[in-house]
Amino acid sequence: MAKIIKVGKKNSQYDVVIARNAITKTRLSKHLKSKNKILVITDSGIPSKYIRELKNLLSFKKQLYFHEIPCGEKSKSFSTFIKIQEKLADLKFDRSDSMIAFGGGVVGDITGFCAATYLRGIDFVQIPTTLLAQVDSSVGGKTAINIKQGKNLVGSFNNPSLVLISSKFLETLPDIEYKSGLGEVIKYAFIGNKKLYKLIHENSRKIKSRNLNILEDIIEESIITKSKIVTQDEKENGIRAILNFGHTFGHAIEASKNYKGITHGAAVTLGMVIAAKISYFEGHIKIHQLDNIINLIDSLGLESNYEKYKFKDLKKYLSNDKKVSSGKLSLVLINSKGLAFKTNQFNNKSLEKSFA
């Protein structure tokens, strides 16, 4: 039976549907019947059988179009953005039409940003196919593209009209992408979801073997945590900032490698270890709590050793982080109760010691 979580407020509220197969003709028809044209954005990494399945499910739409972008972070660019916008214009899309993001986080981000800006806003549906997108980027309305100075620096807040999460996609997801998603899952356990922490602690073997029942439970708990936060703070003016736990250093690691050779989730996982160490050096957590964080990461087969990354190499990317305000960097740290908080009051020596 499908699990349905409501996210957002009033006119911007939308449903997140979680099931083994959440993408049904009934759900799509009910949601899209009033739309004239549909443009599906996907990428070259999506198996062709999934594309065929979606085309069949959307066969009730005569004006159905697909646009494929290259797989990978490099597609979150101005050039991709312009190509999609021009396609929408060539197809004479108007505000009665809709887009569908069918893919991972890159597809969701670029589709959401195009939908937010074309004609100053048209509807879009998220159908995330990776664990990372399912538990994180498909929910909350953050959309963006990258520029050479940093990741996600150009974007907007734009909620989808519907999110359909099918756990079946995780059965064929490459291992590197699966582990990337687990990095974001574990984040929610570290920033306050004790039920999720227990689920992961007691089911690490089932999670590593991709037991879909357990995966649907951890997806649900991840989204429940995120939905509570983003509903309170849709545009990141307050509590939503805690969702960036691990991201400040994770984004810097990604940028230092020119977005090659490491996944977003793997970078964020390392970023969480760095942030946890700073939390320890600042006296917010005890050594056994730091050890527990690292042990939980290790139990899922994720990498926690970041010794090859040096502070001096990441420093210039930290200065371009979105959380810099009035020239001062803010960090998301955690306290002894397992709750995340944002602060710009920290000793730079703690930051440097975490890389020693």
Residue pairs with C-beta under 8 A, 6 or more apart in sequence:
1 19
2 17
2 18
2 19
2 22
3 17
3 18
3 19
3 216
3 220
4 15
4 16
4 17
4 18
5 15
5 16
5 18
5 220
5 223
5 224
5 227
6 13
6 14
6 15
6 16
6 227
7 13
7 14
7 15
7 16
7 139
7 140
7 159
7 163
7 223
7 226
7 227
7 230
7 231
8 14
8 141
8 159
8 230
8 231
8 234
9 231
9 234
12 141
12 159
12 234
14 159
14 160
14 161
14 162
14 163
15 162
15 163
16 138
16 139
16 163
16 165
16 223
16 227
17 27
17 162
17 163
17 164
17 165
18 165
18 167
18 216
18 219
18 220
18 223
19 165
19 166
19 167
19 216
20 166
20 167
20 168
20 212
20 216
21 166
21 168
22 164
22 165
22 166
23 53
23 54
23 57
23 127
23 164
23 166
24 57
25 57
25 60
27 162
27 164
28 57
28 58
28 60
29 60
31 125
31 161
31 162
32 38
32 58
32 61
32 98
32 125
33 60
34 96
35 61
35 96
35 97
35 98
35 123
36 63
36 94
36 96
36 97
37 61
37 63
37 64
37 65
37 91
37 93
37 97
37 98
38 58
38 61
38 63
38 64
38 65
38 97
38 98
38 99
38 100
39 65
39 66
39 67
39 84
39 87
39 88
39 91
39 93
39 97
39 98
39 99
39 100
40 54
40 58
40 64
40 65
40 66
40 67
40 99
40 100
40 102
41 67
41 69
41 84
41 99
41 100
41 101
41 102
41 103
41 107
41 110
41 111
41 114
42 51
42 66
42 67
42 68
42 69
42 102
42 103
42 107
43 68
43 69
43 70
43 71
43 72
43 75
43 103
43 104
43 106
43 107
44 68
44 69
44 70
44 71
45 71
45 103
45 104
46 102
46 103
46 129
47 172
50 102
50 129
50 169
51 66
51 102
54 102
54 127
55 64
55 66
58 64
65 87
65 91
67 83
67 84
67 87
69 75
69 80
69 83
69 84
69 106
69 107
69 110
71 106
72 106
72 259
73 106
73 146
73 151
73 254
73 259
73 264
74 259
75 106
75 110
76 106
76 109
76 110
76 144
76 145
76 146
76 152
77 145
77 146
78 145
78 147
78 154
80 110
80 145
81 110
81 113
81 114
81 145
84 110
84 111
84 114
85 114
85 117
85 118
88 99
88 114
88 118
89 118
93 118
93 119
93 122
94 119
94 122
95 119
95 121
95 122
97 122
97 123
98 122
98 123
98 124
98 125
98 161
99 111
99 114
99 115
99 122
99 123
99 124
99 125
100 111
100 124
100 125
100 127
101 107
101 108
101 110
101 111
101 112
101 124
101 125
101 126
101 127
101 128
101 138
101 160
102 127
102 129
103 128
103 129
103 130
103 133
104 128
104 129
104 130
104 132
104 133
104 177
105 128
105 130
105 132
105 133
105 136
105 137
105 138
105 264
107 133
108 126
108 128
108 133
108 137
108 138
108 143
109 137
109 142
109 143
109 144
109 145
109 152
109 155
110 143
110 145
111 124
111 126
111 143
112 124
112 126
112 141
112 142
112 143
112 158
112 160
113 143
113 144
113 145
113 154
113 155
113 156
113 158
115 121
115 122
115 123
115 124
115 143
115 158
116 143
116 156
116 157
116 158
117 156
121 158
123 161
124 158
124 160
124 161
125 160
125 161
125 162
125 163
125 164
126 133
126 138
126 139
126 160
126 162
126 163
126 164
127 163
127 164
127 166
128 134
128 137
128 138
128 163
128 165
129 166
129 169
129 173
130 169
130 173
130 177
130 180
130 181
131 170
131 173
131 177
131 178
131 180
131 181
131 182
131 184
131 185
131 215
131 219
132 177
132 180
132 181
132 183
132 184
132 263
132 264
132 265
133 181
134 165
134 170
134 181
134 219
135 181
135 184
135 185
135 188
135 218
135 219
135 222
135 223
135 226
136 181
136 184
136 222
136 226
138 160
138 163
138 165
139 163
139 223
139 226
139 227
139 230
140 159
140 226
140 230
140 240
140 243
141 157
141 158
141 159
141 160
141 230
141 234
142 152
142 155
142 157
143 155
143 156
143 157
143 158
144 151
144 152
144 153
144 154
144 155
144 156
145 152
145 154
145 155
146 152
146 153
146 154
146 259
147 153
147 154
149 320
150 251
150 255
150 317
150 320
150 321
150 322
151 251
151 254
151 255
151 259
152 251
152 322
153 320
153 322
157 234
157 235
157 236
159 234
165 219
165 223
167 212
167 215
167 216
167 219
168 212
170 178
170 210
170 212
170 215
171 210
171 212
173 181
176 263
176 266
177 263
178 210
179 263
179 265
179 266
179 300
179 301
179 302
180 263
180 264
180 265
180 266
181 265
182 207
182 265
182 300
182 302
183 246
183 263
183 264
183 265
183 266
183 268
183 269
183 272
183 302
184 222
184 265
184 268
185 196
185 200
185 218
185 219
185 222
186 200
186 269
186 272
186 296
186 297
186 300
186 302
187 243
187 245
187 246
187 268
187 272
188 196
188 221
188 222
188 225
188 226
189 196
189 197
189 200
189 296
190 197
190 245
190 272
190 276
190 293
190 334
190 338
190 340
191 225
191 242
191 243
191 245
191 334
191 338
191 339
191 340
192 225
192 338
192 339
192 340
193 221
193 222
193 224
193 225
194 338
195 221
196 218
196 221
196 222
196 225
197 296
197 338
199 214
199 217
199 218
199 221
200 207
200 218
200 296
200 299
200 300
201 296
201 299
203 211
203 214
204 299
204 300
206 214
207 214
207 215
207 218
207 300
208 300
208 301
226 243
229 239
229 240
229 242
229 243
230 240
230 243
232 238
232 239
232 240
233 239
233 240
234 240
241 323
241 330
241 332
241 342
242 332
242 340
242 341
242 342
244 323
244 332
244 342
245 272
245 275
245 332
245 334
245 340
246 268
246 269
246 270
246 271
246 272
246 273
246 274
246 275
246 332
247 268
247 271
247 332
248 271
248 275
248 318
248 321
248 323
248 329
248 331
248 332
249 270
249 271
249 274
249 275
249 314
249 318
250 264
250 267
250 268
250 269
250 270
250 271
250 272
251 267
251 271
251 317
251 321
252 271
252 314
252 317
252 318
252 321
253 262
253 267
253 270
253 271
253 306
253 309
253 314
254 262
254 264
254 267
255 317
255 320
256 309
256 313
256 314
256 317
266 302
266 303
269 297
269 302
269 303
269 304
270 303
270 304
270 306
270 309
272 293
272 297
273 293
273 294
273 297
273 304
273 306
274 306
274 354
274 355
275 331
275 332
275 333
275 334
276 285
276 290
276 293
276 294
276 334
277 290
277 353
277 354
278 331
278 333
278 346
278 350
278 351
278 354
279 285
279 290
279 333
279 334
279 335
280 286
280 287
280 289
280 290
281 347
281 349
281 350
281 353
281 354
282 333
282 346
282 347
282 350
284 333
284 334
284 335
284 336
285 334
285 335
285 336
286 336
289 336
289 338
294 304
297 304
298 304
309 355
310 355
311 351
311 352
311 355
318 324
318 329
319 329
321 329
323 329
323 330
323 331
323 332
323 342
324 330
325 344
328 344
329 344
330 342
330 343
330 344
331 342
331 343
331 344
331 346
331 351
332 340
332 341
332 342
333 340
333 341
333 343
333 346
334 340
334 341
335 341
